Amino acid sequence: MSRLKFSYTTRLFILIVAILTICEVAFLAFQFSREQRYREEMLNAQLTILNYQLLDHYEGGLVDVETWERTIDLPIQMLQLAIFDTEGNMIYDNTGIGPIDNPLELAEIKMAIESDDHKGFFVHNNDEEDNDDFFYYAALREGDLIARTGALGHDVGLADFMKIDRSFIWYAFLIYVLIIAIAYYSTSRMGNAIKRLNEFAEKAEKGEEIYDTEAFPRNELGNIAHNIVLIYVRWQRTVNERDQKAKQALKEEKEKAKLKRELTNNINHELKTPVSAISLELETILTHKDKLTDAQRDMLLSRCKANSDRLLKMIQDILTLNRLDDGAENIQREHLSLRDIVDECVETLLPKAENVGIAFDINLPETMMMLGNGPLLESIFNNLINNAILYSGGSTISIFLQEEDEKSYRIIIGDDGVGIGEEHLGHLFDRFYRIESGRSRKHGGTGIGLAIVKRSAIFHGGDITVRNLPTGGLEYTLTVSKS
C-alpha cells in the first residue's frame, strides 16, 4: 500500500493547524482555570462580608443572629454559619451538627489566625465514597472571635453562582477560524512560489534558457525564489561569457603565434650580431693574411671563438625554451639531490667567482631529494650564480633553504651587491630583456638566461620571484615541487 503524498504546502498547512489547535486548547484550559479562580474570589468576598455581618450581629450572644440570617440576600441556600473563640470552642452554629474536632486545625481558620488581614479561604473536597462535592469556607477573626461561613458545592444556588461564563469560547473559536483562514491564504501564496520554483528547476535541468519575466509572490519565499532564478540567469550569462572568452582565447592563441613570429625575428636579429662579427673577423683574416701579425691573427681568431661560443649557447638556450614551451611533458624527470646540483654549479663557477673576490655561503641540507630534470635545475643555479658574479659587484653569494613542507622547497639565492633599478624587476624574466644595452653581449650573455630560469621553475611545479634587498643586492626566491 503506497503512502499518501502531500505537497509541501499541504504539510505546512497541517502543521500550522496542529500548532494552532494545541495553542487554542491551552488557551481555553488557562481561561477556564482563570474564570474558576475569579468565581472563587467572588465567593470568598461574599462569604467574608457575611462573616463581618455575623460578628456584628452576635455581640456576645445570639441576639438578632437568626433574624439576620433570614435577611441574607444571596442565591446560596445552604449556608453554614459558625463562631469560634480563640480556644477552638464553638459558640454558634446554625447547622445543629455540633462541635467540630480540632477547628483550629482547619486551613481557613489557621489562615485567619496567622495572616496579617485575619482572613482565610479554603476549598475542601469531600473524600467520602461516590461524593465529589466541594465545600467553600471563609474565616474572619476579630478580637477573640472567629467567624466561619461555608457554602456547600451541591447547592443549586451556589452552582449558578459559580457557573463560568462560556461566551469567550465563541470568541476564541472565531479567532481560531480566522487564523486558519489567514494560514491557508499564506500557505497558498507560498505554494505558488514553490510551484514556480519547481517549474524553474525542471527547465534548468533541461538546460532551457530562463528569463525572470513572471513575478514571484511578494514575500520572503518569493524573494528567495526570485534570487535563485536571478542567480541561474547570471550563471547562464557567465557560461555565455565563458564561451566568448574561449573565442577570445583562440584569438589570443593566434596573436601568440604572431608574437612567436616576432620572437623569431628578434632571434634572427640576435643571431646576426655574432654571425656578422665572425664573418667580419674571418674576412679580415683572409683579406689581410699577409699583413697581420701572429698576435693580431690570434686576437681575431679568439674573437671568432668567443662569438661562436655565444652563438652556440644562444641556439642551445632557444632550443631549451622551445622544449619548455612546446613539449614539457616529454622532458625526462628523475630522482635527484638538489644539494648535489647546487654543489656542482658552485664548484664549476668557483674560479670565476674567486677572480672577482666573491665567496659563497651555502646552507642547504645534505638530503634534498626531488623528482626533476637535472640539466634544467643546473641552468637555474648556473644562470643565477653567474649573473651575480658578473653584475652584482658584491662580495658574497648566499644560497639557503628558507622553508620546506611535504610538497616543496623554498630556496633563497641572494647577493650583497648593488641590485638593480626597481623599474627593471617586472621585466627581468622577459626574453631578450637587457638592463643595459650591450651588458649581456659584453660578457657573452644571450639575454634569455633568466627566461629559462623562470620556465624551468614553472616546469618543476614552482615559481621564482626577485626583489631588491633593503641592505643592497638582489634576492631570488625559488620554489620547486618535490614531485
C-alpha positions as CSV (number, residue, x, y, z in Angstrom):
1,M,0.0,0.0,0.0
2,S,1.6,3.3,-1.1
3,R,1.9,6.1,1.3
4,L,-0.2,9.3,0.7
5,K,1.9,12.0,-0.7
6,F,1.1,15.6,0.3
7,S,2.6,18.7,-1.2
8,Y,4.9,20.8,0.9
9,T,2.1,23.5,1.1
10,T,-0.4,21.0,2.5
11,R,2.1,19.6,5.0
12,L,2.9,23.1,6.1
13,F,-0.8,24.0,6.5
14,I,-1.5,20.8,8.5
15,L,1.5,21.7,10.8
16,I,0.2,25.2,11.3
17,V,-3.3,23.9,12.1
18,A,-1.9,21.4,14.6
19,I,0.2,24.0,16.4
20,L,-2.8,26.4,16.4
21,T,-5.1,23.7,17.8
22,I,-2.6,23.0,20.6
23,C,-2.4,26.7,21.4
24,E,-6.2,27.0,21.3
25,V,-6.7,24.1,23.8
26,A,-4.0,25.5,26.1
27,F,-5.7,28.9,26.0
28,L,-9.1,27.5,26.8
29,A,-7.7,25.5,29.7
30,F,-6.0,28.6,31.0
31,Q,-9.1,30.7,30.6
32,F,-11.3,28.1,32.4
33,S,-8.8,28.0,35.3
34,R,-8.8,31.8,35.4
35,E,-12.5,32.0,35.4
36,Q,-12.7,29.4,38.2
37,R,-10.3,31.4,40.3
38,Y,-12.3,34.5,39.6
39,R,-15.5,32.9,40.8
40,E,-13.8,31.6,43.9
41,E,-12.5,35.1,44.7
42,M,-16.0,36.5,44.3
43,L,-17.4,33.8,46.6
44,N,-14.7,34.5,49.1
45,A,-15.6,38.2,49.1
46,Q,-19.3,37.4,49.7
47,L,-18.6,34.9,52.4
48,T,-16.2,37.4,54.1
49,I,-18.9,40.0,54.1
50,L,-21.2,37.5,55.8
51,N,-18.5,36.9,58.4
52,Y,-18.4,40.6,59.2
53,Q,-22.1,40.8,59.5
54,L,-22.3,37.6,61.6
55,L,-19.8,39.0,64.1
56,D,-21.6,42.4,64.1
57,H,-25.0,40.8,64.9
58,Y,-23.6,38.4,67.5
59,E,-22.2,40.9,70.1
60,G,-21.7,38.3,72.9
61,G,-24.9,36.4,72.4
62,L,-27.3,35.0,69.9
63,V,-29.4,38.1,69.8
64,D,-30.7,39.0,66.3
65,V,-28.5,36.4,64.5
66,E,-31.4,34.2,63.4
67,T,-33.3,37.2,62.3
68,W,-30.3,38.4,60.4
69,E,-29.9,35.1,58.6
70,R,-33.3,35.5,57.1
71,T,-32.3,38.8,55.5
72,I,-29.2,37.4,53.7
73,D,-29.7,38.3,50.0
74,L,-27.7,35.5,48.3
75,P,-28.8,32.8,45.9
76,I,-27.0,30.3,48.1
77,Q,-29.5,28.4,50.2
78,M,-27.3,26.1,52.2
79,L,-25.0,28.3,54.2
80,Q,-23.1,27.1,57.2
81,L,-22.5,29.8,59.9
82,A,-20.3,29.3,62.9
83,I,-18.5,31.3,65.5
84,F,-15.5,30.0,67.5
85,D,-13.3,31.5,70.2
86,T,-9.6,31.5,70.0
87,E,-9.5,28.3,72.1
88,G,-11.4,26.5,69.4
89,N,-14.8,26.3,71.3
90,M,-17.8,26.6,69.1
91,I,-20.0,29.5,70.2
92,Y,-22.6,29.5,67.5
93,D,-23.6,27.0,64.7
94,N,-26.7,27.3,62.5
95,T,-26.5,23.7,61.3
96,G,-27.0,21.9,64.6
97,I,-24.3,19.4,63.7
98,G,-22.5,20.1,66.9
99,P,-18.9,20.7,67.9
100,I,-16.0,20.2,65.3
101,D,-12.9,18.2,66.2
102,N,-9.8,20.5,66.2
103,P,-11.4,23.5,64.5
104,L,-8.2,25.5,64.9
105,E,-6.5,23.0,62.5
106,L,-8.9,23.9,59.7
107,A,-7.0,25.6,56.9
108,E,-9.2,28.7,56.6
109,I,-9.2,29.2,60.4
110,K,-5.4,28.8,60.6
111,M,-5.0,31.4,57.8
112,A,-7.4,33.8,59.6
113,I,-5.3,33.5,62.8
114,E,-1.9,33.7,61.2
115,S,-2.4,36.1,58.3
116,D,-2.0,39.9,58.6
117,D,-5.5,40.7,57.3
118,H,-7.1,38.0,59.6
119,K,-8.9,36.3,56.7
120,G,-8.8,32.8,55.3
121,F,-10.4,30.9,52.4
122,F,-10.1,27.3,51.5
123,V,-11.9,24.7,49.3
124,H,-12.4,21.3,51.0
125,N,-13.0,18.2,48.9
126,N,-15.5,15.7,50.3
127,D,-13.5,12.5,50.4
128,E,-16.5,10.3,51.0
129,E,-17.0,7.5,48.5
130,D,-19.2,8.4,45.5
131,N,-19.4,12.0,46.6
132,D,-17.3,14.7,44.8
133,D,-18.9,17.8,46.4
134,F,-16.7,20.8,47.2
135,F,-17.1,22.9,50.4
136,Y,-16.1,26.5,50.2
137,Y,-15.2,28.1,53.6
138,A,-14.2,31.7,54.5
139,A,-13.0,32.6,58.0
140,L,-12.6,36.0,59.7
141,R,-11.0,36.8,63.0
142,E,-12.0,39.9,65.1
143,G,-10.5,40.0,68.6
144,D,-11.2,36.8,70.4
145,L,-13.9,35.6,67.9
146,I,-13.5,33.7,64.7
147,A,-16.4,33.7,62.2
148,R,-16.6,30.8,59.7
149,T,-19.0,30.8,56.8
150,G,-19.4,27.9,54.3
151,A,-21.2,27.1,51.2
152,L,-21.9,23.5,50.0
153,G,-20.9,22.6,46.5
154,H,-24.2,20.7,45.7
155,D,-26.3,23.8,46.5
156,V,-28.2,24.8,43.4
157,G,-27.8,28.4,44.0
158,L,-24.1,28.1,44.5
159,A,-23.8,26.1,41.3
160,D,-25.4,29.0,39.4
161,F,-23.2,31.5,41.3
162,M,-20.0,29.5,40.3
163,K,-21.1,28.9,36.8
164,I,-18.4,30.0,34.3
165,D,-19.3,32.5,31.5
166,R,-18.5,30.5,28.4
167,S,-19.0,33.3,25.9
168,F,-15.2,33.6,25.5
169,I,-15.3,30.2,23.9
170,W,-17.1,31.6,20.9
171,Y,-14.7,34.5,20.6
172,A,-11.7,32.0,20.8
173,F,-13.4,29.8,18.1
174,L,-13.9,32.8,15.8
175,I,-10.3,33.9,16.2
176,Y,-9.2,30.2,15.6
177,V,-11.2,30.1,12.3
178,L,-9.8,33.5,11.2
179,I,-6.2,32.5,11.9
180,I,-6.7,29.2,10.0
181,A,-8.1,31.2,7.0
182,I,-5.1,33.5,7.1
183,A,-2.7,30.5,7.3
184,Y,-4.5,28.9,4.4
185,Y,-4.1,32.1,2.3
186,S,-0.4,32.5,3.3
187,T,0.5,28.8,2.6
188,S,-1.3,29.1,-0.7
189,R,0.8,32.0,-1.7
190,M,3.9,30.2,-0.5
191,G,2.7,27.2,-2.6
192,N,2.6,29.4,-5.7
193,A,6.2,30.4,-5.1
194,I,7.3,26.8,-4.6
195,K,5.3,25.7,-7.7
196,R,7.1,28.3,-9.8
197,L,10.4,27.4,-8.3
198,N,9.8,23.7,-9.1
199,E,8.9,24.7,-12.7
200,F,12.2,26.7,-12.9
201,A,14.1,23.6,-11.6
202,E,12.6,21.4,-14.3
203,K,13.5,23.9,-17.0
204,A,17.0,24.3,-15.6
205,E,17.5,20.6,-15.6
206,K,16.7,20.5,-19.3
207,G,19.1,23.4,-19.9
208,E,16.5,25.7,-21.3
209,E,17.0,29.5,-21.4
210,I,15.3,31.1,-18.5
211,Y,14.5,34.7,-18.0
212,D,12.9,36.2,-14.9
213,T,9.8,37.5,-16.6
214,E,6.9,36.4,-14.3
215,A,6.9,38.0,-10.8
216,F,7.0,35.8,-7.7
217,P,4.7,36.5,-4.7
218,R,5.9,39.4,-2.6
219,N,7.0,37.6,0.4
220,E,10.3,36.2,1.8
221,L,10.0,32.9,0.0
222,G,9.1,34.7,-3.2
223,N,12.2,36.9,-2.8
224,I,14.4,33.8,-2.2
225,A,12.9,32.1,-5.3
226,H,13.4,35.3,-7.4
227,N,17.0,35.5,-6.3
228,I,17.6,31.8,-7.2
229,V,16.3,32.5,-10.7
230,L,18.5,35.6,-10.9
231,I,21.5,33.5,-9.9
232,Y,20.7,31.0,-12.5
233,V,20.3,33.7,-15.2
234,R,23.6,35.2,-14.2
235,W,25.2,31.7,-14.4
236,Q,23.8,31.4,-17.9
237,R,25.3,34.7,-18.7
238,T,28.6,33.5,-17.2
239,V,28.6,30.4,-19.4
240,N,27.9,32.6,-22.4
241,E,30.8,34.9,-21.3
242,R,33.0,31.8,-20.9
243,D,32.2,30.8,-24.4
244,Q,33.1,34.3,-25.5
245,K,36.3,34.1,-23.5
246,A,37.1,30.8,-25.3
247,K,36.7,32.6,-28.6
248,Q,38.9,35.3,-27.2
249,A,41.5,32.7,-26.1
250,L,41.5,31.3,-29.6
251,K,42.1,34.8,-30.9
252,E,44.9,35.3,-28.3
253,E,46.4,32.0,-29.4
254,K,46.6,33.4,-32.9
255,E,48.2,36.5,-31.5
256,K,50.7,34.3,-29.7
257,A,51.6,32.7,-33.0
258,K,52.1,36.2,-34.3
259,L,54.3,37.0,-31.3
260,K,56.3,33.9,-31.9
261,R,57.0,35.1,-35.4
262,E,58.1,38.4,-33.9
263,L,60.2,36.4,-31.4
264,T,61.7,34.6,-34.3
265,N,62.6,37.9,-35.9
266,N,64.2,39.0,-32.7
267,I,66.2,35.8,-32.6
268,N,67.3,36.4,-36.1
269,H,68.4,39.8,-35.1
270,E,70.3,38.5,-32.1
271,L,71.9,35.8,-34.2
272,K,73.0,38.3,-36.8
273,T,75.3,40.1,-34.3
274,P,77.7,37.1,-33.5
275,V,77.4,35.8,-37.1
276,S,78.3,39.2,-38.5
277,A,81.2,39.5,-36.1
278,I,82.5,36.1,-37.0
279,S,82.1,36.9,-40.7
280,L,83.9,40.2,-40.4
281,E,86.8,38.8,-38.4
282,L,87.3,35.9,-40.8
283,E,87.1,38.2,-43.7
284,T,89.8,40.4,-42.1
285,I,92.0,37.4,-41.6
286,L,91.5,36.2,-45.2
287,T,91.9,39.6,-46.7
288,H,94.9,40.7,-44.8
289,K,96.5,37.4,-44.0
290,D,99.9,38.6,-45.2
291,K,99.8,41.8,-43.3
292,L,98.6,40.5,-40.0
293,T,101.0,39.7,-37.2
294,D,100.6,36.5,-35.3
295,A,99.3,38.4,-32.3
296,Q,96.6,40.2,-34.4
297,R,95.6,36.9,-36.1
298,D,95.3,35.2,-32.7
299,M,93.2,38.0,-31.4
300,L,90.8,37.8,-34.3
301,L,90.6,34.0,-34.1
302,S,89.9,34.4,-30.3
303,R,87.1,36.8,-31.1
304,C,85.7,34.3,-33.7
305,K,85.8,31.6,-31.0
306,A,84.0,33.8,-28.4
307,N,81.3,34.8,-30.9
308,S,81.0,31.2,-32.0
309,D,80.5,30.1,-28.4
310,R,78.0,32.8,-27.8
311,L,76.1,31.8,-30.9
312,L,76.1,28.1,-29.9
313,K,74.9,29.0,-26.4
314,M,72.1,31.1,-27.8
315,I,71.0,28.3,-30.0
316,Q,71.0,25.9,-27.1
317,D,69.1,28.3,-24.9
318,I,66.5,28.8,-27.7
319,L,66.1,25.1,-28.1
320,T,65.7,24.7,-24.3
321,L,63.0,27.4,-24.3
322,N,61.2,25.7,-27.2
323,R,61.2,22.4,-25.4
324,L,59.8,24.0,-22.2
325,D,57.1,25.8,-24.2
326,D,56.0,23.2,-26.6
327,G,56.9,19.8,-25.2
328,A,57.5,20.0,-21.4
329,E,55.6,16.7,-20.8
330,N,58.3,14.9,-22.8
331,I,61.2,16.2,-20.8
332,Q,62.7,13.4,-18.7
333,R,62.5,13.5,-14.9
334,E,64.4,11.5,-12.4
335,H,65.0,11.4,-8.6
336,L,68.0,13.5,-7.8
337,S,69.6,15.5,-5.0
338,L,69.1,19.3,-5.2
339,R,72.1,19.8,-2.9
340,D,74.4,17.9,-5.2
341,I,73.3,20.0,-8.2
342,V,74.0,23.3,-6.3
343,D,77.4,22.0,-5.2
344,E,78.3,21.1,-8.8
345,C,77.3,24.5,-10.1
346,V,79.2,26.3,-7.3
347,E,82.3,24.1,-8.0
348,T,82.1,24.9,-11.7
349,L,81.8,28.7,-11.1
350,L,84.1,29.0,-8.1
351,P,87.2,30.0,-10.0
352,K,85.3,32.7,-11.8
353,A,83.9,34.0,-8.5
354,E,87.3,34.0,-6.8
355,N,88.7,36.1,-9.7
356,V,86.3,38.9,-8.7
357,G,86.6,38.4,-5.0
358,I,83.2,36.7,-4.4
359,A,82.7,34.0,-1.8
360,F,79.9,31.5,-1.3
361,D,77.7,31.0,1.7
362,I,75.8,27.7,1.2
363,N,73.3,26.5,3.9
364,L,71.4,23.6,2.4
365,P,70.5,20.2,4.0
366,E,72.6,17.3,2.7
367,T,69.4,15.4,1.7
368,M,67.2,17.5,-0.6
369,M,65.6,14.8,-2.9
370,M,63.1,15.7,-5.6
371,L,61.8,14.5,-8.9
372,G,63.1,16.7,-11.7
373,N,65.3,17.3,-14.7
374,G,69.0,17.7,-13.9
375,P,70.0,20.0,-16.8
376,L,67.1,22.4,-16.2
377,L,67.9,22.6,-12.5
378,E,71.5,23.2,-13.3
379,S,70.5,26.0,-15.7
380,I,68.6,27.7,-12.9
381,F,71.5,27.9,-10.5
382,N,74.2,28.4,-13.2
383,N,72.3,31.5,-14.6
384,L,71.6,33.0,-11.1
385,I,75.1,32.4,-9.8
386,N,76.8,33.5,-13.0
387,N,74.7,36.7,-13.1
388,A,75.6,37.5,-9.5
389,I,79.3,37.0,-10.3
390,L,79.2,39.2,-13.4
391,Y,76.9,42.0,-12.4
392,S,76.3,42.2,-8.6
393,G,79.5,43.9,-7.6
394,G,79.2,42.2,-4.2
395,S,81.4,40.0,-2.1
396,T,79.1,37.1,-1.1
397,I,76.6,34.9,-2.8
398,S,74.2,33.2,-0.4
399,I,72.1,30.1,-1.1
400,F,70.0,28.7,1.7
401,L,66.8,26.7,2.4
402,Q,64.1,29.1,3.7
403,E,61.2,26.7,4.1
404,E,60.3,23.1,3.4
405,D,57.0,21.3,3.7
406,E,55.7,17.9,2.5
407,K,55.4,19.1,-1.1
408,S,58.0,21.7,-1.9
409,Y,61.3,23.5,-1.1
410,R,61.7,27.3,-1.0
411,I,65.3,28.3,-1.6
412,I,66.8,31.8,-1.4
413,I,69.6,32.8,-3.8
414,G,70.9,36.3,-3.0
415,D,73.9,38.6,-3.1
416,D,75.1,41.7,-1.3
417,G,75.8,43.8,-4.4
418,V,74.3,46.9,-5.9
419,G,71.0,45.5,-7.0
420,I,69.1,46.8,-10.0
421,G,66.6,49.6,-10.6
422,E,63.0,48.9,-9.5
423,E,61.7,49.6,-13.0
424,H,63.6,46.5,-14.2
425,L,62.3,44.0,-11.7
426,G,59.0,43.3,-13.6
427,H,60.8,42.6,-16.8
428,L,63.8,40.7,-15.6
429,F,62.5,37.3,-16.7
430,D,61.4,38.5,-20.2
431,R,63.2,37.1,-23.2
432,F,66.0,39.3,-24.6
433,Y,65.3,41.9,-22.0
434,R,68.6,43.8,-21.0
435,I,69.0,46.2,-18.2
436,E,71.8,48.0,-20.1
437,S,72.4,47.8,-23.8
438,G,75.3,45.6,-24.6
439,R,75.6,44.4,-21.0
440,S,74.9,40.8,-21.8
441,R,76.9,40.8,-25.0
442,K,79.9,42.1,-23.2
443,H,80.0,39.0,-21.0
444,G,78.8,36.6,-23.6
445,G,75.2,36.5,-22.4
446,T,72.3,35.6,-24.7
447,G,69.5,37.7,-23.0
448,I,67.3,34.7,-22.4
449,G,69.0,33.0,-19.4
450,L,66.5,34.3,-16.8
451,A,63.6,33.4,-19.1
452,I,64.9,29.9,-19.0
453,V,65.2,30.1,-15.2
454,K,61.5,31.2,-15.0
455,R,60.2,28.5,-17.3
456,S,62.4,25.8,-15.6
457,A,60.9,26.8,-12.2
458,I,57.4,26.5,-13.5
459,F,58.3,23.2,-15.1
460,H,59.2,21.9,-11.7
461,G,55.9,22.9,-10.2
462,G,57.0,26.2,-8.6
463,D,58.0,29.7,-9.5
464,I,60.7,32.3,-8.9
465,T,60.5,36.0,-7.8
466,V,63.0,38.7,-7.3
467,R,63.4,41.8,-5.1
468,N,66.0,44.3,-4.1
469,L,67.2,43.9,-0.5
470,P,67.0,46.9,1.8
471,T,70.6,46.4,2.6
472,G,71.7,46.1,-1.0
473,G,71.8,43.3,-3.5
474,L,69.3,41.1,-5.3
475,E,67.3,38.2,-3.7
476,Y,65.7,35.5,-5.7
477,T,63.0,33.2,-4.1
478,L,62.9,29.9,-5.9
479,T,60.1,27.4,-5.2
480,V,60.2,23.9,-6.6
481,S,58.0,20.9,-6.0
482,K,59.4,17.7,-4.6
483,S,57.5,15.5,-7.0
